[in-house]
Amino acid sequence: RGMLSCDTSIGGVGLRVAVTHLDHISEYQRAIQAQHIINVMASETERQVLLLGDLNALSKSDYTSAEWQDHEKHNQDRGWAPPADALAPFTHQNANPSRDVEE
């Protein structure tokens, strides 16, 4: 996959606008592609950065059980890996929390 970017300015503030479309089948490939984008964009120190596009990141919490099963069947019918919850690596339920966090 690729990424296109352009440099512009708004009100005298430098801005790099980038657009991408990450892999729609493999969570593993999306992670590699996202890391590449982060590496490229992290070197930008003179401008603000705005990333747009289709990141194809599913979050199981955005779907009902039936909808998630539809995603699983869709992938299975095509011989693809089952959908992965993109947020799963970033969420954790602690069975024994040491403190409460108040809003």
TILODREN-53868 format. One record per atom (N, C-alpha, C): residue number from 0; atom name; y, z, x. Coordinates in pm, 1 decimal, decimal comma. Example, Ala and Ser with C-alpha at 12.3 -4.5 7.8 and 13.67 -1.06 7.14 Angstrom:
! TILODREN-53868
<r 0; "N"; <-569,0; 780,0; 1319,0>>
<r 0; "CA"; <-450,0; 780,0; 1230,0>>
<r 0; "C"; <-330,0; 780,0; 1320,0>>
<r 1; "N"; <-225,0; 708,0; 1285,0>>
<r 1; "CA"; <-106,0; 714,0; 1367,0>>
<r 1; "C"; <3,0; 787,0; 1290,0>>
! end
This chain:
! TILODREN-53868
<r 0; "N"; <-118,5; 0,0; 84,9>>
<r 0; "CA"; <0,0; 0,0; 0,0>>
<r 0; "C"; <123,0; 0,0; 88,1>>
<r 1; "N"; <237,4; -22,1; 27,2>>
<r 1; "CA"; <359,0; -31,9; 104,8>>
<r 1; "C"; <471,3; 50,9; 47,0>>
<r 2; "N"; <582,6; 46,2; 115,7>>
<r 2; "CA"; <702,7; 114,9; 71,2>>
<r 2; "C"; <821,2; 27,7; 110,8>>
<r 3; "N"; <911,1; 7,2; 16,8>>
<r 3; "CA"; <1034,6; -64,7; 44,3>>
<r 3; "C"; <1148,2; 36,1; 42,3>>
<r 4; "N"; <1246,1; 16,1; 127,0>>
<r 4; "CA"; <1360,6; 106,8; 125,9>>
<r 4; "C"; <1488,2; 30,0; 156,2>>
<r 5; "N"; <1597,5; 87,0; 112,0>>
<r 5; "CA"; <1728,2; 31,2; 144,9>>
<r 5; "C"; <1824,0; 146,7; 167,7>>
<r 6; "N"; <1923,0; 121,7; 249,0>>
<r 6; "CA"; <2024,9; 221,6; 278,3>>
<r 6; "C"; <2153,5; 183,9; 207,7>>
<r 7; "N"; <2214,0; 282,0; 147,5>>
<r 7; "CA"; <2339,6; 261,4; 76,2>>
<r 7; "C"; <2420,7; 389,7; 88,6>>
<r 8; "N"; <2530,8; 394,8; 19,3>>
<r 8; "CA"; <2608,5; 519,5; 13,9>>
<r 8; "C"; <2668,6; 532,8; -124,8>>
<r 9; "N"; <2684,1; 655,2; -165,2>>
<r 9; "CA"; <2746,8; 687,5; -292,8>>
<r 9; "C"; <2854,8; 790,6; -264,9>>
<r 10; "N"; <2977,7; 753,4; -293,9>>
<r 10; "CA"; <3088,8; 844,7; -268,1>>
<r 10; "C"; <3099,4; 885,6; -122,8>>
<r 11; "N"; <3063,8; 794,9; -33,7>>
<r 11; "CA"; <3073,2; 823,5; 108,8>>
<r 11; "C"; <2954,0; 899,2; 165,5>>
<r 12; "N"; <2855,3; 931,3; 81,8>>
<r 12; "CA"; <2735,7; 1002,4; 127,1>>
<r 12; "C"; <2623,1; 900,9; 146,6>>
<r 13; "N"; <2565,9; 898,3; 266,2>>
<r 13; "CA"; <2458,5; 805,9; 296,6>>
<r 13; "C"; <2334,2; 836,9; 214,7>>
<r 14; "N"; <2266,2; 732,1; 169,3>>
<r 14; "CA"; <2147,7; 748,7; 86,6>>
<r 14; "C"; <2045,3; 641,5; 120,7>>
<r 15; "N"; <1923,5; 684,1; 146,6>>
<r 15; "CA"; <1812,3; 590,7; 160,9>>
<r 15; "C"; <1730,9; 599,8; 32,3>>
<r 16; "N"; <1714,0; 486,2; -34,5>>
<r 16; "CA"; <1634,3; 478,9; -156,5>>
<r 16; "C"; <1506,2; 404,3; -121,2>>
<r 17; "N"; <1392,4; 467,6; -153,2>>
<r 17; "CA"; <1263,2; 406,6; -122,5>>
<r 17; "C"; <1179,1; 401,6; -249,0>>
<r 18; "N"; <1095,6; 298,6; -256,7>>
<r 18; "CA"; <1005,4; 284,3; -370,4>>
<r 18; "C"; <865,7; 253,1; -316,9>>
<r 19; "N"; <765,7; 311,2; -382,1>>
<r 19; "CA"; <627,5; 289,6; -339,8>>
<r 19; "C"; <535,6; 289,8; -461,0>>
<r 20; "N"; <414,6; 247,1; -439,6>>
<r 20; "CA"; <310,7; 251,7; -542,7>>
<r 20; "C"; <182,3; 291,8; -471,3>>
<r 21; "N"; <142,2; 418,3; -489,3>>
<r 21; "CA"; <25,8; 469,2; -418,6>>
<r 21; "C"; <-104,3; 425,4; -485,6>>
<r 22; "N"; <-210,8; 433,6; -410,1>>
<r 22; "CA"; <-343,9; 394,2; -455,9>>
<r 22; "C"; <-378,5; 459,5; -589,3>>
<r 23; "N"; <-440,2; 384,4; -678,6>>
<r 23; "CA"; <-471,3; 435,4; -811,7>>
<r 23; "C"; <-616,6; 480,0; -825,8>>
<r 24; "N"; <-696,4; 463,5; -722,5>>
<r 24; "CA"; <-837,5; 498,7; -732,7>>
<r 24; "C"; <-871,0; 623,2; -650,7>>
<r 25; "N"; <-827,4; 627,6; -528,4>>
<r 25; "CA"; <-873,4; 730,0; -434,4>>
<r 25; "C"; <-766,9; 835,4; -405,3>>
<r 26; "N"; <-798,9; 959,2; -439,7>>
<r 26; "CA"; <-708,8; 1070,8; -406,3>>
<r 26; "C"; <-694,9; 1082,1; -254,7>>
<r 27; "N"; <-803,6; 1056,5; -183,3>>
<r 27; "CA"; <-802,7; 1061,2; -38,0>>
<r 27; "C"; <-701,6; 960,8; 18,5>>
<r 28; "N"; <-705,5; 836,4; -30,9>>
<r 28; "CA"; <-611,8; 734,6; 15,1>>
<r 28; "C"; <-468,1; 769,7; -22,4>>
<r 29; "N"; <-448,6; 825,5; -143,7>>
<r 29; "CA"; <-312,8; 866,9; -184,0>>
<r 29; "C"; <-258,4; 972,2; -88,2>>
<r 30; "N"; <-343,8; 1064,4; -47,7>>
<r 30; "CA"; <-299,5; 1169,4; 45,2>>
<r 30; "C"; <-258,7; 1110,0; 179,6>>
<r 31; "N"; <-336,6; 1013,8; 229,1>>
<r 31; "CA"; <-301,5; 946,8; 355,1>>
<r 31; "C"; <-169,0; 872,6; 339,7>>
<r 32; "N"; <-154,7; 798,7; 229,8>>
<r 32; "CA"; <-32,6; 722,9; 206,2>>
<r 32; "C"; <87,9; 815,9; 192,8>>
<r 33; "N"; <71,0; 925,8; 120,3>>
<r 33; "CA"; <181,2; 1021,0; 103,0>>
<r 33; "C"; <220,7; 1082,4; 236,9>>
<r 34; "N"; <122,3; 1116,2; 320,2>>
<r 34; "CA"; <154,5; 1172,7; 451,6>>
<r 34; "C"; <229,8; 1072,1; 537,1>>
<r 35; "N"; <192,9; 945,4; 528,3>>
<r 35; "CA"; <264,0; 841,6; 603,6>>
<r 35; "C"; <409,8; 833,8; 557,3>>
<r 36; "N"; <430,8; 837,8; 426,9>>
<r 36; "CA"; <567,3; 834,3; 373,4>>
<r 36; "C"; <646,2; 954,9; 423,2>>
<r 37; "N"; <585,8; 1071,4; 418,4>>
<r 37; "CA"; <653,2; 1192,9; 466,3>>
<r 37; "C"; <690,4; 1177,5; 612,9>>
<r 38; "N"; <597,9; 1126,9; 693,3>>
<r 38; "CA"; <626,0; 1109,4; 836,3>>
<r 38; "C"; <741,9; 1013,6; 859,5>>
<r 39; "N"; <743,2; 902,5; 785,2>>
<r 39; "CA"; <850,1; 803,9; 800,7>>
<r 39; "C"; <983,4; 861,7; 753,4>>
<r 40; "N"; <983,3; 924,9; 637,8>>
<r 40; "CA"; <1107,9; 975,1; 580,0>>
<r 40; "C"; <1160,4; 1099,7; 652,8>>
<r 41; "N"; <1071,9; 1175,9; 714,6>>
<r 41; "CA"; <1114,9; 1297,1; 784,9>>
<r 41; "C"; <1204,4; 1265,2; 904,2>>
<r 42; "N"; <1190,8; 1144,1; 957,1>>
<r 42; "CA"; <1274,7; 1106,4; 1071,3>>
<r 42; "C"; <1417,1; 1072,3; 1028,8>>
<r 43; "N"; <1440,6; 1061,5; 898,3>>
<r 43; "CA"; <1574,3; 1028,5; 847,3>>
<r 43; "C"; <1661,3; 1153,6; 852,0>>
<r 44; "N"; <1762,0; 1151,8; 937,4>>
<r 44; "CA"; <1849,9; 1268,7; 950,7>>
<r 44; "C"; <1994,4; 1238,6; 913,4>>
<r 45; "N"; <2027,4; 1111,6; 895,6>>
<r 45; "CA"; <2166,1; 1075,2; 868,7>>
<r 45; "C"; <2196,7; 1056,8; 721,0>>
<r 46; "N"; <2094,5; 1050,7; 636,5>>
<r 46; "CA"; <2114,6; 1021,7; 494,3>>
<r 46; "C"; <2029,0; 1113,6; 408,6>>
<r 47; "N"; <2068,0; 1124,2; 282,6>>
<r 47; "CA"; <1980,9; 1184,0; 182,8>>
<r 47; "C"; <1872,8; 1081,5; 151,9>>
<r 48; "N"; <1757,3; 1127,0; 104,7>>
<r 48; "CA"; <1646,0; 1037,1; 76,1>>
<r 48; "C"; <1603,1; 1054,7; -68,7>>
<r 49; "N"; <1582,6; 943,1; -137,4>>
<r 49; "CA"; <1534,0; 943,1; -274,9>>
<r 49; "C"; <1410,5; 854,8; -279,3>>
<r 50; "N"; <1296,1; 914,2; -314,4>>
<r 50; "CA"; <1171,1; 839,8; -325,1>>
<r 50; "C"; <1138,5; 817,8; -471,5>>
<r 51; "N"; <1113,9; 692,5; -507,7>>
<r 51; "CA"; <1079,2; 654,7; -643,8>>
<r 51; "C"; <946,8; 579,6; -641,8>>
<r 52; "N"; <881,0; 574,3; -754,5>>
<r 52; "CA"; <763,4; 489,7; -764,0>>
<r 52; "C"; <653,4; 550,5; -847,2>>
<r 53; "N"; <539,1; 485,8; -841,5>>
<r 53; "CA"; <420,2; 530,2; -912,2>>
<r 53; "C"; <330,9; 598,8; -809,9>>
<r 54; "N"; <328,3; 731,5; -815,1>>
<r 54; "CA"; <249,9; 806,6; -718,3>>
<r 54; "C"; <105,4; 823,9; -762,5>>
<r 55; "N"; <75,2; 783,0; -886,0>>
<r 55; "CA"; <-60,5; 789,6; -939,0>>
<r 55; "C"; <-124,2; 926,6; -920,0>>
<r 56; "N"; <-46,5; 1029,1; -931,2>>
<r 56; "CA"; <-96,8; 1165,5; -915,0>>
<r 56; "C"; <-120,4; 1225,6; -1052,7>>
<r 57; "N"; <-246,1; 1250,4; -1083,7>>
<r 57; "CA"; <-280,6; 1310,8; -1211,8>>
<r 57; "C"; <-280,0; 1462,6; -1200,1>>
<r 58; "N"; <-236,2; 1526,8; -1304,2>>
<r 58; "CA"; <-244,8; 1671,7; -1313,2>>
<r 58; "C"; <-324,7; 1704,2; -1438,1>>
<r 59; "N"; <-439,6; 1765,4; -1419,7>>
<r 59; "CA"; <-529,5; 1793,3; -1531,9>>
<r 59; "C"; <-459,5; 1872,2; -1641,0>>
<r 60; "N"; <-363,1; 1955,2; -1602,7>>
<r 60; "CA"; <-292,4; 2037,6; -1701,1>>
<r 60; "C"; <-203,7; 1954,6; -1794,2>>
<r 61; "N"; <-178,8; 1828,8; -1760,6>>
<r 61; "CA"; <-98,8; 1740,4; -1845,6>>
<r 61; "C"; <-180,9; 1674,4; -1956,6>>
<r 62; "N"; <-311,2; 1695,6; -1956,1>>
<r 62; "CA"; <-400,6; 1627,5; -2048,9>>
<r 62; "C"; <-483,5; 1727,3; -2128,6>>
<r 63; "N"; <-521,8; 1686,9; -2249,5>>
<r 63; "CA"; <-618,8; 1765,3; -2324,8>>
<r 63; "C"; <-755,7; 1740,5; -2261,0>>
<r 64; "N"; <-853,1; 1821,3; -2296,5>>
<r 64; "CA"; <-988,8; 1801,6; -2243,1>>
<r 64; "C"; <-1041,2; 1663,0; -2278,2>>
<r 65; "N"; <-1016,3; 1618,8; -2401,2>>
<r 65; "CA"; <-1063,0; 1486,7; -2444,3>>
<r 65; "C"; <-996,2; 1375,7; -2363,5>>
<r 66; "N"; <-866,1; 1388,3; -2338,0>>
<r 66; "CA"; <-794,8; 1286,5; -2260,0>>
<r 66; "C"; <-846,9; 1281,6; -2116,4>>
<r 67; "N"; <-872,9; 1400,0; -2057,9>>
<r 67; "CA"; <-925,6; 1404,5; -1921,4>>
<r 67; "C"; <-1064,2; 1340,4; -1916,7>>
<r 68; "N"; <-1145,4; 1364,4; -2019,1>>
<r 68; "CA"; <-1277,5; 1301,8; -2026,8>>
<r 68; "C"; <-1265,1; 1150,4; -2037,3>>
<r 69; "N"; <-1163,2; 1103,6; -2108,0>>
<r 69; "CA"; <-1137,8; 959,2; -2114,9>>
<r 69; "C"; <-1108,2; 902,4; -1976,1>>
<r 70; "N"; <-1028,2; 975,7; -1897,6>>
<r 70; "CA"; <-1000,4; 933,2; -1759,1>>
<r 70; "C"; <-1130,2; 927,3; -1678,7>>
<r 71; "N"; <-1213,4; 1029,1; -1694,1>>
<r 71; "CA"; <-1340,1; 1033,0; -1620,6>>
<r 71; "C"; <-1428,7; 913,5; -1658,2>>
<r 72; "N"; <-1436,8; 884,6; -1786,9>>
<r 72; "CA"; <-1518,8; 772,1; -1833,7>>
<r 72; "C"; <-1462,4; 639,2; -1783,5>>
<r 73; "N"; <-1331,1; 624,7; -1789,0>>
<r 73; "CA"; <-1265,0; 503,2; -1739,5>>
<r 73; "C"; <-1305,1; 477,5; -1594,2>>
<r 74; "N"; <-1296,4; 581,1; -1510,9>>
<r 74; "CA"; <-1331,0; 565,3; -1369,8>>
<r 74; "C"; <-1479,9; 535,8; -1352,2>>
<r 75; "N"; <-1563,3; 609,3; -1426,4>>
<r 75; "CA"; <-1707,4; 590,2; -1416,0>>
<r 75; "C"; <-1746,3; 447,5; -1454,8>>
<r 76; "N"; <-1687,7; 395,2; -1561,2>>
<r 76; "CA"; <-1717,4; 259,2; -1607,0>>
<r 76; "C"; <-1684,0; 154,1; -1501,6>>
<r 77; "N"; <-1593,8; 185,0; -1412,8>>
<r 77; "CA"; <-1551,3; 91,3; -1309,2>>
<r 77; "C"; <-1616,8; 119,5; -1173,7>>
<r 78; "N"; <-1700,4; 222,5; -1169,5>>
<r 78; "CA"; <-1766,6; 256,4; -1043,6>>
<r 78; "C"; <-1677,1; 330,3; -946,7>>
<r 79; "N"; <-1570,4; 388,8; -997,7>>
<r 79; "CA"; <-1476,1; 463,3; -913,9>>
<r 79; "C"; <-1514,3; 610,3; -912,1>>
<r 80; "N"; <-1458,9; 681,9; -815,6>>
<r 80; "CA"; <-1475,8; 827,0; -810,1>>
<r 80; "C"; <-1407,7; 889,1; -932,2>>
<r 81; "N"; <-1454,1; 1006,0; -974,9>>
<r 81; "CA"; <-1388,0; 1070,2; -1088,6>>
<r 81; "C"; <-1242,7; 1104,7; -1053,0>>
<r 82; "N"; <-1158,1; 1114,3; -1154,6>>
<r 82; "CA"; <-1018,7; 1149,2; -1125,2>>
<r 82; "C"; <-1011,6; 1288,3; -1063,3>>
<r 83; "N"; <-918,4; 1304,7; -973,4>>
<r 83; "CA"; <-898,4; 1433,9; -908,5>>
<r 83; "C"; <-767,3; 1492,6; -957,8>>
<r 84; "N"; <-766,7; 1621,1; -977,1>>
<r 84; "CA"; <-644,6; 1691,6; -1016,5>>
<r 84; "C"; <-558,2; 1705,9; -892,3>>
<r 85; "N"; <-451,0; 1628,3; -884,7>>
<r 85; "CA"; <-366,7; 1625,5; -765,2>>
<r 85; "C"; <-302,6; 1759,8; -735,2>>
<r 86; "N"; <-286,7; 1843,9; -836,1>>
<r 86; "CA"; <-224,3; 1974,2; -813,6>>
<r 86; "C"; <-324,6; 2081,0; -772,7>>
<r 87; "N"; <-453,3; 2053,9; -786,7>>
<r 87; "CA"; <-555,1; 2154,6; -758,4>>
<r 87; "C"; <-541,4; 2216,9; -618,9>>
<r 88; "N"; <-516,2; 2138,0; -513,5>>
<r 88; "CA"; <-503,7; 2201,0; -380,9>>
<r 88; "C"; <-382,3; 2293,0; -368,4>>
<r 89; "N"; <-287,9; 2280,9; -461,5>>
<r 89; "CA"; <-164,1; 2357,9; -451,3>>
<r 89; "C"; <-157,8; 2473,6; -550,3>>
<r 90; "N"; <-264,1; 2491,5; -626,6>>
<r 90; "CA"; <-267,5; 2600,8; -722,6>>
<r 90; "C"; <-386,0; 2690,2; -692,0>>
<r 91; "N"; <-369,9; 2816,5; -721,2>>
<r 91; "CA"; <-475,5; 2912,3; -692,7>>
<r 91; "C"; <-461,9; 3029,8; -787,8>>
<r 92; "N"; <-571,2; 3064,6; -852,0>>
<r 92; "CA"; <-573,2; 3182,6; -937,6>>
<r 92; "C"; <-631,4; 3296,5; -856,7>>
<r 93; "N"; <-551,6; 3397,5; -830,2>>
<r 93; "CA"; <-596,9; 3512,8; -754,1>>
<r 93; "C"; <-655,5; 3614,8; -850,5>>
<r 94; "N"; <-782,2; 3647,3; -832,7>>
<r 94; "CA"; <-848,9; 3742,3; -921,5>>
<r 94; "C"; <-797,8; 3884,1; -901,8>>
<r 95; "N"; <-744,2; 3913,1; -785,4>>
<r 95; "CA"; <-694,7; 4047,5; -754,3>>
<r 95; "C"; <-554,6; 4042,1; -695,3>>
<r 96; "N"; <-455,4; 4008,9; -776,7>>
<r 96; "CA"; <-319,4; 3998,7; -721,2>>
<r 96; "C"; <-270,4; 4132,7; -667,9>>
<r 97; "N"; <-197,8; 4125,8; -557,5>>
<r 97; "CA"; <-147,0; 4249,0; -496,5>>
<r 97; "C"; <-12,1; 4289,7; -553,6>>
<r 98; "N"; <52,5; 4198,5; -624,7>>
<r 98; "CA"; <181,5; 4231,5; -685,6>>
<r 98; "C"; <210,9; 4133,6; -797,5>>
<r 99; "N"; <299,9; 4171,3; -884,8>>
<r 99; "CA"; <344,8; 4083,2; -991,6>>
<r 99; "C"; <471,8; 4014,0; -950,3>>
<r 100; "N"; <489,2; 3892,4; -991,7>>
<r 100; "CA"; <611,4; 3818,6; -966,2>>
<r 100; "C"; <682,9; 3804,2; -1100,1>>
<r 101; "N"; <804,0; 3853,7; -1107,3>>
<r 101; "CA"; <879,2; 3845,7; -1231,1>>
<r 101; "C"; <973,9; 3727,4; -1224,7>>
<r 102; "N"; <995,9; 3667,3; -1340,8>>
<r 102; "CA"; <1086,4; 3552,4; -1347,7>>
<r 102; "C"; <1229,4; 3598,3; -1347,8>>
! end
